[in-house]
Amino acid sequence: MKKYTQALKYHGSNVLNSAKKHKNVLMALGGAASLVAAGPALATTSQDIFASQGATVKASFGHGSSVEKWFYIGETLIALFVYSKQRSPLVFAGLFMMFLFTRIVAALIG
């Protein structure tokens, strides 16, 4: 019985020493846990500060915007340059894919 209590005492003091050594880690984990627990409460009281800018973003980057037009022009010029260097008609397949990608992204934005 005496050996058991000595082993338990030794094991218990070892745990306490380990906790003292890692105090900063435990404090950081406790802080992170409290932030995670407070997350839903903070999310319900927050405001979207960019909500008023939605129309501006759609007008600037959406379908039919000047940014979309300049992307099309830039893609065409780059494809012509690459075709002049490579002489591969697959460049125009890539151009079509880039047009399609730009059109999809512009439609998603606005």
Biopython code that builds the backbone (N, CA, C, O; Angstrom):
import numpy as np
from Bio.PDB.StructureBuilder import StructureBuilder

atoms = [
    (1, "MET", "N", (0.818, -1.188, 0.000)),
    (1, "MET", "CA", (0.000, 0.000, 0.000)),
    (1, "MET", "C", (0.863, 1.254, 0.000)),
    (1, "MET", "O", (0.539, 2.256, -0.636)),
    (2, "LYS", "N", (1.975, 1.171, 0.733)),
    (2, "LYS", "CA", (2.861, 2.313, 0.813)),
    (2, "LYS", "C", (3.489, 2.620, -0.556)),
    (2, "LYS", "O", (3.642, 3.782, -0.934)),
    (3, "LYS", "N", (3.844, 1.569, -1.282)),
    (3, "LYS", "CA", (4.416, 1.763, -2.610)),
    (3, "LYS", "C", (3.398, 2.410, -3.552)),
    (3, "LYS", "O", (3.745, 3.255, -4.377)),
    (4, "TYR", "N", (2.137, 1.997, -3.410)),
    (4, "TYR", "CA", (1.093, 2.542, -4.271)),
    (4, "TYR", "C", (0.909, 4.035, -4.008)),
    (4, "TYR", "O", (0.803, 4.811, -4.958)),
    (5, "THR", "N", (0.869, 4.449, -2.763)),
    (5, "THR", "CA", (0.689, 5.869, -2.453)),
    (5, "THR", "C", (1.909, 6.676, -2.865)),
    (5, "THR", "O", (1.778, 7.820, -3.299)),
    (6, "GLN", "N", (3.098, 6.088, -2.732)),
    (6, "GLN", "CA", (4.294, 6.798, -3.170)),
    (6, "GLN", "C", (4.292, 6.969, -4.691)),
    (6, "GLN", "O", (4.663, 8.025, -5.203)),
    (7, "ALA", "N", (3.878, 5.936, -5.399)),
    (7, "ALA", "CA", (3.808, 6.026, -6.857)),
    (7, "ALA", "C", (2.765, 7.046, -7.279)),
    (7, "ALA", "O", (2.980, 7.807, -8.222)),
    (8, "LEU", "N", (1.637, 7.062, -6.586)),
    (8, "LEU", "CA", (0.589, 8.027, -6.907)),
    (8, "LEU", "C", (1.053, 9.444, -6.610)),
    (8, "LEU", "O", (0.789, 10.367, -7.380)),
    (9, "LYS", "N", (1.744, 9.612, -5.494)),
    (9, "LYS", "CA", (2.253, 10.929, -5.138)),
    (9, "LYS", "C", (3.273, 11.395, -6.178)),
    (9, "LYS", "O", (3.253, 12.549, -6.606)),
    (10, "TYR", "N", (4.152, 10.495, -6.574)),
    (10, "TYR", "CA", (5.152, 10.844, -7.575)),
    (10, "TYR", "C", (4.484, 11.195, -8.900)),
    (10, "TYR", "O", (4.847, 12.173, -9.555)),
    (11, "HIS", "N", (3.504, 10.384, -9.283)),
    (11, "HIS", "CA", (2.814, 10.645, -10.545)),
    (11, "HIS", "C", (2.057, 11.967, -10.480)),
    (11, "HIS", "O", (2.061, 12.731, -11.445)),
    (12, "GLY", "N", (1.415, 12.240, -9.366)),
    (12, "GLY", "CA", (0.678, 13.492, -9.222)),
    (12, "GLY", "C", (1.584, 14.703, -9.271)),
    (12, "GLY", "O", (1.241, 15.702, -9.903)),
    (13, "SER", "N", (2.734, 14.639, -8.621)),
    (13, "SER", "CA", (3.650, 15.776, -8.649)),
    (13, "SER", "C", (4.235, 15.955, -10.047)),
    (13, "SER", "O", (4.530, 17.077, -10.457)),
    (14, "ASN", "N", (4.399, 14.874, -10.767)),
    (14, "ASN", "CA", (4.910, 14.950, -12.125)),
    (14, "ASN", "C", (3.912, 15.680, -13.027)),
    (14, "ASN", "O", (4.302, 16.473, -13.885)),
    (15, "VAL", "N", (2.631, 15.405, -12.824)),
    (15, "VAL", "CA", (1.606, 16.079, -13.618)),
    (15, "VAL", "C", (1.580, 17.561, -13.295)),
    (15, "VAL", "O", (1.451, 18.389, -14.197)),
    (16, "LEU", "N", (1.701, 17.909, -12.010)),
    (16, "LEU", "CA", (1.703, 19.321, -11.626)),
    (16, "LEU", "C", (2.920, 20.047, -12.178)),
    (16, "LEU", "O", (2.806, 21.181, -12.642)),
    (17, "ASN", "N", (4.070, 19.414, -12.135)),
    (17, "ASN", "CA", (5.269, 20.035, -12.700)),
    (17, "ASN", "C", (5.121, 20.231, -14.202)),
    (17, "ASN", "O", (5.544, 21.253, -14.742)),
    (18, "SER", "N", (4.527, 19.266, -14.871)),
    (18, "SER", "CA", (4.313, 19.380, -16.310)),
    (18, "SER", "C", (3.353, 20.521, -16.623)),
    (18, "SER", "O", (3.554, 21.259, -17.588)),
    (19, "ALA", "N", (2.306, 20.667, -15.804)),
    (19, "ALA", "CA", (1.342, 21.749, -16.017)),
    (19, "ALA", "C", (1.990, 23.101, -15.779)),
    (19, "ALA", "O", (1.690, 24.064, -16.485)),
    (20, "LYS", "N", (2.875, 23.186, -14.794)),
    (20, "LYS", "CA", (3.566, 24.447, -14.532)),
    (20, "LYS", "C", (4.493, 24.810, -15.685)),
    (20, "LYS", "O", (4.633, 25.983, -16.031)),
    (21, "LYS", "N", (5.118, 23.811, -16.273)),
    (21, "LYS", "CA", (6.028, 24.062, -17.385)),
    (21, "LYS", "C", (5.282, 24.556, -18.621)),
    (21, "LYS", "O", (5.805, 25.371, -19.381)),
    (22, "HIS", "N", (4.078, 24.071, -18.819)),
    (22, "HIS", "CA", (3.316, 24.399, -20.026)),
    (22, "HIS", "C", (2.184, 25.375, -19.723)),
    (22, "HIS", "O", (1.110, 25.290, -20.319)),
    (23, "LYS", "N", (2.422, 26.287, -18.813)),
    (23, "LYS", "CA", (1.385, 27.238, -18.404)),
    (23, "LYS", "C", (0.943, 28.116, -19.580)),
    (23, "LYS", "O", (-0.251, 28.363, -19.749)),
    (24, "ASN", "N", (1.884, 28.583, -20.381)),
    (24, "ASN", "CA", (1.539, 29.455, -21.510)),
    (24, "ASN", "C", (0.686, 28.724, -22.541)),
    (24, "ASN", "O", (-0.243, 29.299, -23.108)),
    (25, "VAL", "N", (1.002, 27.471, -22.777)),
    (25, "VAL", "CA", (0.225, 26.688, -23.740)),
    (25, "VAL", "C", (-1.193, 26.486, -23.228)),
    (25, "VAL", "O", (-2.157, 26.605, -23.984)),
    (26, "LEU", "N", (-1.313, 26.181, -21.942)),
    (26, "LEU", "CA", (-2.644, 25.990, -21.366)),
    (26, "LEU", "C", (-3.449, 27.280, -21.390)),
    (26, "LEU", "O", (-4.656, 27.248, -21.632)),
    (27, "MET", "N", (-2.804, 28.410, -21.143)),
    (27, "MET", "CA", (-3.503, 29.703, -21.193)),
    (27, "MET", "C", (-3.975, 29.998, -22.621)),
    (27, "MET", "O", (-5.089, 30.484, -22.820)),
    (28, "ALA", "N", (-3.141, 29.707, -23.598)),
    (28, "ALA", "CA", (-3.524, 29.941, -24.990)),
    (28, "ALA", "C", (-4.682, 29.040, -25.393)),
    (28, "ALA", "O", (-5.605, 29.485, -26.075)),
    (29, "LEU", "N", (-4.643, 27.778, -24.979)),
    (29, "LEU", "CA", (-5.744, 26.867, -25.294)),
    (29, "LEU", "C", (-7.035, 27.302, -24.613)),
    (29, "LEU", "O", (-8.113, 27.201, -25.199)),
    (30, "GLY", "N", (-6.929, 27.781, -23.388)),
    (30, "GLY", "CA", (-8.116, 28.276, -22.688)),
    (30, "GLY", "C", (-8.697, 29.503, -23.370)),
    (30, "GLY", "O", (-9.915, 29.630, -23.491)),
    (31, "GLY", "N", (-7.829, 30.409, -23.816)),
    (31, "GLY", "CA", (-8.296, 31.591, -24.538)),
    (31, "GLY", "C", (-8.952, 31.234, -25.857)),
    (31, "GLY", "O", (-9.980, 31.804, -26.223)),
    (32, "ALA", "N", (-8.358, 30.290, -26.569)),
    (32, "ALA", "CA", (-8.942, 29.855, -27.839)),
    (32, "ALA", "C", (-10.288, 29.181, -27.614)),
    (32, "ALA", "O", (-11.223, 29.385, -28.388)),
    (33, "ALA", "N", (-10.390, 28.382, -26.561)),
    (33, "ALA", "CA", (-11.660, 27.715, -26.265)),
    (33, "ALA", "C", (-12.739, 28.729, -25.911)),
    (33, "ALA", "O", (-13.897, 28.552, -26.289)),
    (34, "SER", "N", (-12.379, 29.788, -25.192)),
    (34, "SER", "CA", (-13.384, 30.798, -24.848)),
    (34, "SER", "C", (-13.823, 31.581, -26.084)),
    (34, "SER", "O", (-14.991, 31.956, -26.187)),
    (35, "LEU", "N", (-12.911, 31.836, -27.021)),
    (35, "LEU", "CA", (-13.304, 32.516, -28.259)),
    (35, "LEU", "C", (-14.223, 31.651, -29.108)),
    (35, "LEU", "O", (-15.179, 32.149, -29.703)),
    (36, "VAL", "N", (-13.937, 30.364, -29.163)),
    (36, "VAL", "CA", (-14.795, 29.449, -29.919)),
    (36, "VAL", "C", (-16.176, 29.388, -29.286)),
    (36, "VAL", "O", (-17.185, 29.355, -29.990)),
    (37, "ALA", "N", (-16.222, 29.374, -27.965)),
    (37, "ALA", "CA", (-17.512, 29.320, -27.280)),
    (37, "ALA", "C", (-18.297, 30.614, -27.465)),
    (37, "ALA", "O", (-19.527, 30.585, -27.508)),
    (38, "ALA", "N", (-17.608, 31.745, -27.576)),
    (38, "ALA", "CA", (-18.287, 33.028, -27.732)),
    (38, "ALA", "C", (-18.616, 33.334, -29.190)),
    (38, "ALA", "O", (-19.301, 34.319, -29.465)),
    (39, "GLY", "N", (-18.152, 32.523, -30.121)),
    (39, "GLY", "CA", (-18.353, 32.787, -31.546)),
    (39, "GLY", "C", (-19.789, 32.983, -31.971)),
    (39, "GLY", "O", (-20.085, 33.976, -32.634)),
    (40, "PRO", "N", (-20.704, 32.083, -31.622)),
    (40, "PRO", "CA", (-22.094, 32.274, -32.044)),
    (40, "PRO", "C", (-22.722, 33.556, -31.505)),
    (40, "PRO", "O", (-23.504, 34.201, -32.203)),
    (41, "ALA", "N", (-22.392, 33.925, -30.289)),
    (41, "ALA", "CA", (-22.947, 35.156, -29.724)),
    (41, "ALA", "C", (-22.416, 36.379, -30.456)),
    (41, "ALA", "O", (-23.152, 37.339, -30.684)),
    (42, "LEU", "N", (-21.140, 36.347, -30.825)),
    (42, "LEU", "CA", (-20.563, 37.473, -31.554)),
    (42, "LEU", "C", (-21.088, 37.547, -32.982)),
    (42, "LEU", "O", (-21.241, 38.639, -33.530)),
    (43, "ALA", "N", (-21.361, 36.412, -33.583)),
    (43, "ALA", "CA", (-21.819, 36.388, -34.974)),
    (43, "ALA", "C", (-23.238, 36.914, -35.115)),
    (43, "ALA", "O", (-23.577, 37.484, -36.153)),
    (44, "THR", "N", (-24.060, 36.741, -34.115)),
    (44, "THR", "CA", (-25.449, 37.196, -34.232)),
    (44, "THR", "C", (-25.569, 38.697, -34.080)),
    (44, "THR", "O", (-26.558, 39.277, -34.528)),
    (45, "THR", "N", (-24.599, 39.342, -33.465)),
    (45, "THR", "CA", (-24.690, 40.785, -33.252)),
    (45, "THR", "C", (-23.836, 41.573, -34.233)),
    (45, "THR", "O", (-23.747, 42.795, -34.116)),
    (46, "SER", "N", (-23.206, 40.911, -35.193)),
    (46, "SER", "CA", (-22.316, 41.613, -36.113)),
    (46, "SER", "C", (-23.094, 42.199, -37.286)),
    (46, "SER", "O", (-24.238, 41.825, -37.548)),
    (47, "GLN", "N", (-22.441, 43.130, -37.985)),
    (47, "GLN", "CA", (-23.035, 43.771, -39.153)),
    (47, "GLN", "C", (-22.117, 43.555, -40.348)),
    (47, "GLN", "O", (-20.901, 43.437, -40.200)),
    (48, "ASP", "N", (-22.711, 43.505, -41.525)),
    (48, "ASP", "CA", (-21.935, 43.399, -42.750)),
    (48, "ASP", "C", (-21.526, 44.807, -43.162)),
    (48, "ASP", "O", (-22.353, 45.580, -43.645)),
    (49, "ILE", "N", (-20.257, 45.141, -42.972)),
    (49, "ILE", "CA", (-19.822, 46.505, -43.252)),
    (49, "ILE", "C", (-19.641, 46.767, -44.748)),
    (49, "ILE", "O", (-19.523, 47.922, -45.157)),
    (50, "PHE", "N", (-19.618, 45.711, -45.574)),
    (50, "PHE", "CA", (-19.472, 45.888, -47.013)),
    (50, "PHE", "C", (-20.793, 45.742, -47.763)),
    (50, "PHE", "O", (-20.794, 45.699, -48.993)),
    (51, "ALA", "N", (-21.907, 45.665, -47.057)),
    (51, "ALA", "CA", (-23.200, 45.472, -47.715)),
    (51, "ALA", "C", (-23.529, 46.632, -48.653)),
    (51, "ALA", "O", (-24.131, 46.426, -49.706)),
    (52, "SER", "N", (-23.141, 47.838, -48.278)),
    (52, "SER", "CA", (-23.454, 48.994, -49.123)),
    (52, "SER", "C", (-22.595, 49.035, -50.385)),
    (52, "SER", "O", (-22.921, 49.764, -51.322)),
    (53, "GLN", "N", (-21.516, 48.274, -50.427)),
    (53, "GLN", "CA", (-20.619, 48.288, -51.580)),
    (53, "GLN", "C", (-20.961, 47.225, -52.617)),
    (53, "GLN", "O", (-20.278, 47.120, -53.636)),
    (54, "GLY", "N", (-22.003, 46.437, -52.377)),
    (54, "GLY", "CA", (-22.359, 45.353, -53.289)),
    (54, "GLY", "C", (-22.653, 45.834, -54.703)),
    (54, "GLY", "O", (-22.206, 45.221, -55.672)),
    (55, "ALA", "N", (-23.396, 46.918, -54.828)),
    (55, "ALA", "CA", (-23.738, 47.439, -56.155)),
    (55, "ALA", "C", (-22.497, 47.949, -56.884)),
    (55, "ALA", "O", (-22.382, 47.795, -58.099)),
    (56, "THR", "N", (-21.579, 48.550, -56.150)),
    (56, "THR", "CA", (-20.350, 49.053, -56.763)),
    (56, "THR", "C", (-19.498, 47.911, -57.297)),
    (56, "THR", "O", (-18.939, 48.007, -58.390)),
    (57, "VAL", "N", (-19.397, 46.837, -56.534)),
    (57, "VAL", "CA", (-18.609, 45.679, -56.972)),
    (57, "VAL", "C", (-19.236, 45.044, -58.199)),
    (57, "VAL", "O", (-18.530, 44.682, -59.140)),
    (58, "LYS", "N", (-20.558, 44.905, -58.199)),
    (58, "LYS", "CA", (-21.232, 44.312, -59.357)),
    (58, "LYS", "C", (-21.063, 45.175, -60.595)),
    (58, "LYS", "O", (-20.877, 44.653, -61.694)),
    (59, "ALA", "N", (-21.126, 46.494, -60.428)),
    (59, "ALA", "CA", (-20.965, 47.379, -61.577)),
    (59, "ALA", "C", (-19.527, 47.371, -62.093)),
    (59, "ALA", "O", (-19.301, 47.505, -63.295)),
    (60, "SER", "N", (-18.567, 47.216, -61.202)),
    (60, "SER", "CA", (-17.161, 47.261, -61.608)),
    (60, "SER", "C", (-16.663, 45.941, -62.181)),
    (60, "SER", "O", (-15.914, 45.931, -63.158)),
    (61, "PHE", "N", (-17.080, 44.816, -61.575)),
    (61, "PHE", "CA", (-16.518, 43.523, -61.952)),
    (61, "PHE", "C", (-17.534, 42.552, -62.522)),
    (61, "PHE", "O", (-17.141, 41.474, -62.967)),
    (62, "GLY", "N", (-18.802, 42.871, -62.532)),
    (62, "GLY", "CA", (-19.834, 41.952, -63.001)),
    (62, "GLY", "C", (-19.892, 41.857, -64.514)),
    (62, "GLY", "O", (-19.066, 42.430, -65.223)),
    (63, "HIS", "N", (-20.903, 41.108, -65.001)),
    (63, "HIS", "CA", (-21.063, 40.909, -66.439)),
    (63, "HIS", "C", (-21.406, 42.233, -67.114)),
    (63, "HIS", "O", (-22.273, 42.971, -66.648)),
    (64, "GLY", "N", (-20.725, 42.522, -68.205)),
    (64, "GLY", "CA", (-20.956, 43.745, -68.956)),
    (64, "GLY", "C", (-20.125, 44.919, -68.470)),
    (64, "GLY", "O", (-20.287, 46.029, -68.978)),
    (65, "SER", "N", (-19.255, 44.715, -67.515)),
    (65, "SER", "CA", (-18.449, 45.815, -66.984)),
    (65, "SER", "C", (-17.220, 46.049, -67.857)),
    (65, "SER", "O", (-16.872, 45.222, -68.700)),
    (66, "SER", "N", (-16.582, 47.175, -67.641)),
    (66, "SER", "CA", (-15.381, 47.480, -68.415)),
    (66, "SER", "C", (-14.218, 46.573, -68.018)),
    (66, "SER", "O", (-13.355, 46.282, -68.846)),
    (67, "VAL", "N", (-14.183, 46.122, -66.763)),
    (67, "VAL", "CA", (-13.116, 45.204, -66.347)),
    (67, "VAL", "C", (-13.217, 43.897, -67.123)),
    (67, "VAL", "O", (-12.204, 43.345, -67.552)),
    (68, "GLU", "N", (-14.436, 43.405, -67.302)),
    (68, "GLU", "CA", (-14.620, 42.178, -68.076)),
    (68, "GLU", "C", (-14.161, 42.381, -69.518)),
    (68, "GLU", "O", (-13.519, 41.504, -70.095)),
    (69, "LYS", "N", (-14.484, 43.525, -70.094)),
    (69, "LYS", "CA", (-14.070, 43.822, -71.467)),
    (69, "LYS", "C", (-12.543, 43.846, -71.580)),
    (69, "LYS", "O", (-11.987, 43.303, -72.534)),
    (70, "TRP", "N", (-11.867, 44.466, -70.622)),
    (70, "TRP", "CA", (-10.409, 44.541, -70.672)),
    (70, "TRP", "C", (-9.772, 43.178, -70.441)),
    (70, "TRP", "O", (-8.700, 42.903, -70.979)),
    (71, "PHE", "N", (-10.410, 42.320, -69.653)),
    (71, "PHE", "CA", (-9.918, 40.946, -69.518)),
    (71, "PHE", "C", (-9.989, 40.223, -70.856)),
    (71, "PHE", "O", (-9.046, 39.529, -71.235)),
    (72, "TYR", "N", (-11.101, 40.380, -71.577)),
    (72, "TYR", "CA", (-11.233, 39.731, -72.888)),
    (72, "TYR", "C", (-10.162, 40.226, -73.858)),
    (72, "TYR", "O", (-9.558, 39.431, -74.578)),
    (73, "ILE", "N", (-9.929, 41.526, -73.878)),
    (73, "ILE", "CA", (-8.919, 42.089, -74.780)),
    (73, "ILE", "C", (-7.526, 41.581, -74.401)),
    (73, "ILE", "O", (-6.744, 41.198, -75.270)),
    (74, "GLY", "N", (-7.222, 41.581, -73.108)),
    (74, "GLY", "CA", (-5.919, 41.093, -72.651)),
    (74, "GLY", "C", (-5.711, 39.625, -72.965)),
    (74, "GLY", "O", (-4.625, 39.228, -73.388)),
    (75, "GLU", "N", (-6.738, 38.817, -72.763)),
    (75, "GLU", "CA", (-6.630, 37.389, -73.070)),
    (75, "GLU", "C", (-6.390, 37.168, -74.557)),
    (75, "GLU", "O", (-5.596, 36.307, -74.935)),
    (76, "THR", "N", (-7.064, 37.931, -75.397)),
    (76, "THR", "CA", (-6.890, 37.792, -76.840)),
    (76, "THR", "C", (-5.476, 38.176, -77.258)),
    (76, "THR", "O", (-4.851, 37.471, -78.050)),
    (77, "LEU", "N", (-4.969, 39.288, -76.732)),
    (77, "LEU", "CA", (-3.612, 39.714, -77.085)),
    (77, "LEU", "C", (-2.563, 38.702, -76.614)),
    (77, "LEU", "O", (-1.613, 38.409, -77.339)),
    (78, "ILE", "N", (-2.735, 38.177, -75.416)),
    (78, "ILE", "CA", (-1.789, 37.174, -74.920)),
    (78, "ILE", "C", (-1.860, 35.905, -75.767)),
    (78, "ILE", "O", (-0.830, 35.298, -76.061)),
    (79, "ALA", "N", (-3.070, 35.501, -76.161)),
    (79, "ALA", "CA", (-3.210, 34.303, -76.996)),
    (79, "ALA", "C", (-2.554, 34.507, -78.360)),
    (79, "ALA", "O", (-1.906, 33.593, -78.870)),
    (80, "LEU", "N", (-2.710, 35.683, -78.958)),
    (80, "LEU", "CA", (-2.057, 35.950, -80.245)),
    (80, "LEU", "C", (-0.538, 35.925, -80.107)),
    (80, "LEU", "O", (0.154, 35.406, -80.983)),
    (81, "PHE", "N", (-0.017, 36.478, -79.024)),
    (81, "PHE", "CA", (1.425, 36.461, -78.796)),
    (81, "PHE", "C", (1.935, 35.029, -78.623)),
    (81, "PHE", "O", (2.949, 34.651, -79.209)),
    (82, "VAL", "N", (1.232, 34.245, -77.823)),
    (82, "VAL", "CA", (1.651, 32.858, -77.604)),
    (82, "VAL", "C", (1.542, 32.062, -78.904)),
    (82, "VAL", "O", (2.402, 31.227, -79.186)),
    (83, "TYR", "N", (0.492, 32.308, -79.703)),
    (83, "TYR", "CA", (0.353, 31.602, -80.980)),
    (83, "TYR", "C", (1.501, 31.952, -81.920)),
    (83, "TYR", "O", (2.000, 31.088, -82.641)),
    (84, "SER", "N", (1.924, 33.222, -81.914)),
    (84, "SER", "CA", (3.030, 33.609, -82.794)),
    (84, "SER", "C", (4.334, 32.921, -82.393)),
    (84, "SER", "O", (5.200, 32.703, -83.240)),
    (85, "LYS", "N", (4.485, 32.577, -81.118)),
    (85, "LYS", "CA", (5.693, 31.890, -80.663)),
    (85, "LYS", "C", (5.592, 30.374, -80.820)),
    (85, "LYS", "O", (6.581, 29.728, -81.165)),
    (86, "GLN", "N", (4.421, 29.800, -80.574)),
    (86, "GLN", "CA", (4.275, 28.345, -80.547)),
    (86, "GLN", "C", (3.727, 27.758, -81.843)),
    (86, "GLN", "O", (4.033, 26.613, -82.177)),
    (87, "ARG", "N", (2.943, 28.502, -82.559)),
    (87, "ARG", "CA", (2.285, 28.039, -83.787)),
    (87, "ARG", "C", (1.435, 26.793, -83.540)),
    (87, "ARG", "O", (1.422, 25.863, -84.346)),
    (88, "SER", "N", (0.741, 26.793, -82.430)),
    (88, "SER", "CA", (-0.121, 25.666, -82.085)),
    (88, "SER", "C", (-1.564, 26.156, -81.995)),
    (88, "SER", "O", (-1.853, 27.110, -81.273)),
    (89, "PRO", "N", (-2.469, 25.505, -82.724)),
    (89, "PRO", "CA", (-3.870, 25.929, -82.655)),
    (89, "PRO", "C", (-4.514, 25.648, -81.290)),
    (89, "PRO", "O", (-5.603, 26.148, -81.007)),
    (90, "LEU", "N", (-3.853, 24.860, -80.452)),
    (90, "LEU", "CA", (-4.397, 24.607, -79.117)),
    (90, "LEU", "C", (-4.427, 25.872, -78.262)),
    (90, "LEU", "O", (-5.152, 25.936, -77.269)),
    (91, "VAL", "N", (-3.643, 26.873, -78.648)),
    (91, "VAL", "CA", (-3.672, 28.149, -77.929)),
    (91, "VAL", "C", (-5.073, 28.743, -77.989)),
    (91, "VAL", "O", (-5.538, 29.341, -77.018)),
    (92, "PHE", "N", (-5.744, 28.583, -79.117)),
    (92, "PHE", "CA", (-7.084, 29.150, -79.249)),
    (92, "PHE", "C", (-8.116, 28.354, -78.457)),
    (92, "PHE", "O", (-9.139, 28.901, -78.047)),
    (93, "ALA", "N", (-7.854, 27.072, -78.242)),
    (93, "ALA", "CA", (-8.716, 26.301, -77.336)),
    (93, "ALA", "C", (-8.559, 26.829, -75.915)),
    (93, "ALA", "O", (-9.537, 26.944, -75.176)),
    (94, "GLY", "N", (-7.330, 27.146, -75.539)),
    (94, "GLY", "CA", (-7.095, 27.753, -74.229)),
    (94, "GLY", "C", (-7.734, 29.116, -74.121)),
    (94, "GLY", "O", (-8.235, 29.491, -73.061)),
    (95, "LEU", "N", (-7.722, 29.874, -75.230)),
    (95, "LEU", "CA", (-8.373, 31.186, -75.238)),
    (95, "LEU", "C", (-9.866, 31.034, -75.008)),
    (95, "LEU", "O", (-10.460, 31.790, -74.239)),
    (96, "PHE", "N", (-10.473, 30.059, -75.671)),
    (96, "PHE", "CA", (-11.902, 29.806, -75.463)),
    (96, "PHE", "C", (-12.182, 29.444, -74.006)),
    (96, "PHE", "O", (-13.164, 29.904, -73.423)),
    (97, "MET", "N", (-11.312, 28.614, -73.422)),
    (97, "MET", "CA", (-11.513, 28.223, -72.023)),
    (97, "MET", "C", (-11.364, 29.423, -71.089)),
    (97, "MET", "O", (-12.089, 29.528, -70.100)),
    (98, "MET", "N", (-10.436, 30.325, -71.391)),
    (98, "MET", "CA", (-10.277, 31.526, -70.568)),
    (98, "MET", "C", (-11.482, 32.457, -70.712)),
    (98, "MET", "O", (-11.919, 33.061, -69.733)),
    (99, "PHE", "N", (-12.019, 32.575, -71.930)),
    (99, "PHE", "CA", (-13.241, 33.364, -72.120)),
    (99, "PHE", "C", (-14.384, 32.786, -71.293)),
    (99, "PHE", "O", (-15.127, 33.514, -70.636)),
    (100, "LEU", "N", (-14.505, 31.484, -71.340)),
    (100, "LEU", "CA", (-15.568, 30.816, -70.593)),
    (100, "LEU", "C", (-15.399, 31.034, -69.090)),
    (100, "LEU", "O", (-16.369, 31.322, -68.389)),
    (101, "PHE", "N", (-14.177, 30.896, -68.602)),
    (101, "PHE", "CA", (-13.908, 31.111, -67.178)),
    (101, "PHE", "C", (-14.221, 32.551, -66.773)),
    (101, "PHE", "O", (-14.848, 32.781, -65.738)),
    (102, "THR", "N", (-13.788, 33.522, -67.585)),
    (102, "THR", "CA", (-14.051, 34.926, -67.281)),
    (102, "THR", "C", (-15.544, 35.208, -67.274)),
    (102, "THR", "O", (-16.035, 35.945, -66.420)),
    (103, "ARG", "N", (-16.262, 34.628, -68.216)),
    (103, "ARG", "CA", (-17.713, 34.833, -68.284)),
    (103, "ARG", "C", (-18.409, 34.252, -67.055)),
    (103, "ARG", "O", (-19.323, 34.871, -66.511)),
    (104, "ILE", "N", (-17.984, 33.075, -66.616)),
    (104, "ILE", "CA", (-18.601, 32.447, -65.442)),
    (104, "ILE", "C", (-18.322, 33.269, -64.191)),
    (104, "ILE", "O", (-19.221, 33.488, -63.380)),
    (105, "VAL", "N", (-17.081, 33.726, -64.029)),
    (105, "VAL", "CA", (-16.740, 34.522, -62.844)),
    (105, "VAL", "C", (-17.507, 35.841, -62.849)),
    (105, "VAL", "O", (-18.000, 36.270, -61.806)),
    (106, "ALA", "N", (-17.612, 36.488, -64.004)),
    (106, "ALA", "CA", (-18.356, 37.747, -64.080)),
    (106, "ALA", "C", (-19.832, 37.524, -63.772)),
    (106, "ALA", "O", (-20.467, 38.367, -63.139)),
    (107, "ALA", "N", (-20.379, 36.399, -64.216)),
    (107, "ALA", "CA", (-21.782, 36.102, -63.911)),
    (107, "ALA", "C", (-21.971, 35.828, -62.424)),
    (107, "ALA", "O", (-22.996, 36.201, -61.853)),
    (108, "LEU", "N", (-21.002, 35.185, -61.795)),
    (108, "LEU", "CA", (-21.104, 34.934, -60.356)),
    (108, "LEU", "C", (-21.009, 36.224, -59.550)),
    (108, "LEU", "O", (-21.672, 36.368, -58.523)),
    (109, "ILE", "N", (-20.190, 37.155, -60.011)),
    (109, "ILE", "CA", (-20.047, 38.425, -59.290)),
    (109, "ILE", "C", (-21.299, 39.270, -59.434)),
    (109, "ILE", "O", (-21.769, 39.861, -58.462)),
    (110, "GLY", "N", (-21.831, 39.330, -60.626)),
    (110, "GLY", "CA", (-22.983, 40.213, -60.767)),
    (110, "GLY", "C", (-23.863, 39.778, -61.856)),
    (110, "GLY", "O", (-24.886, 40.412, -62.114)),
]
sb = StructureBuilder()
sb.init_structure("model")
sb.init_model(0)
sb.init_chain("A")
sb.init_seg("    ")
for serial, (resi, resn, name, xyz) in enumerate(atoms, 1):
    if name == "N":
        sb.init_residue(resn, " ", resi, " ")
    sb.init_atom(name, np.array(xyz, "f"), 0.0, 1.0, " ", f" {name:<3s}", serial, name[0])
structure = sb.get_structure()
